[in-house]
Structures are given as C-alpha cells and as structure tokens.
Amino acid sequence: MARNYRAEYDRYQGSTKQKKRRAARNKVRRKMIRSGKAKKGDGKDVHHIDGNPLNDSPKNIRMESKKSNRSFPRTRTARKKRR
C-alpha cells in the first residue's frame, strides 16, 4: 500500500495546532539568526529545552547539532525521558 501524503498532511501537518507550532519554531530560528547564534545552512537545530516550541524564552532555547536534537533517550514505552 502506498503512503498517502495528502491525507497525512490533512490529518496532522495541516491542523491549526501544528501550523502554530511550526510557525513558532521558524520564528525562534529567525530570532537566533538575527542574534548571530545561528547561520543559514549551518546544520544546527534550535533546541527547546522543555520541548515546547511555543515557549521561546531565552533560557529555554539553544543551538544543537541536528543529530543530538532529533534523538533523545526514551523510556520503554517510547516516551521522552525526563532529565
């Protein structure tokens, strides 16, 4: 069975909640570029320490490599481990 990308977008990526979260992540990235902490094409991600992309306080964001930002320790039930 082929993957239905249109249905996937409609169900998840196109939802109002997900659009707001994506816009918040992009906003923080632009903020980091303006402050000189990030560059276009630098291979880094903006890491939200508490995992909430809507929380853009300076204490909650930092630059990390894509590898370390997109993988994290998980529990047996595949949830994110608390540090």
Order of alpha helices (4+ residues) and beta strands (2+ residues): alpha-alpha-beta-beta-alpha
